[in-house]
Amino acid sequence: MSDWNTAIIEEFRANGGKVGGPFEGAPVVLMHGVGRKSGKETVHPVMYLPSDDDPATIYVFASKAGAPTHPDWYYNLTAAGRLTVEVGTETYEAAVTEVTGEDRDRIYAEQVSRYPGFGEYEQRTAGIRTIPVLALTRA
């Protein structure tokens, strides 16, 4: 996974925030987080959904491709409450807030309508876990 992420990160940075392959045409953000146990900085490329209501906010989804557990970055970001993001050619600090309830469901449904694979992830996790939605808001 690390080599795969490294290739996406390099492509993202070489092409002003655009990547090809399975993410071609999709909005991708690079999230910089610090491990709450290791203390090491990691960078995770993930798809995002821009907020319709707030241009300073984007949403990310801790889907882990439908795995039965949340990704480690989810725990690290929610514990820290802040992160650095790269969107396109811009880098900025953002606050992390978990979205819950009806707002979470509405935002996740919008992501599924744009990228149906997220619906498959939700089916795989049904009865096991609810895929978290995090709001990343420019600080």
Steps between C-alpha positions, in 0.01 A plus 500: 500500500784739581649475149154548349439811711848633420432474126168685537660772715778552246253513210277743694788738565640473147163580342359782713278274708371277220551125481408228253425132530204412722485862626503671162265798506422456870584765760794380708651658810827416672450487876806546722454344841716401793469153651366521853719203601797525263526879486595466132349718229318316225328620186181333378340562161120475517203612296299790635168674451492880504234650722207661316446740793851598606787551253749462788384142574559168328381158613704180511376148557673242720384216275821294490347348183230331707731328749349403837714752692556873474828611341775602743498853359143543628611445861806720456304791348214489748746486792703793365204712387722674242700412193671639194335438165609537141222574253613569146810716534393649833611387848322617816414412858154366577289405799353149513140441606308175478160534333225284651130424474289631215776732378740207472241293315419784256866568423584132459201451269623789283843336475336171399296680232823637350721196560295178530796304636434667834162326502679168463724588794190574707348165406818319609496670840125462563440369852871534581571872504372830366753666271602827664476834319745770606469869421837666434452876541766751412643642823 
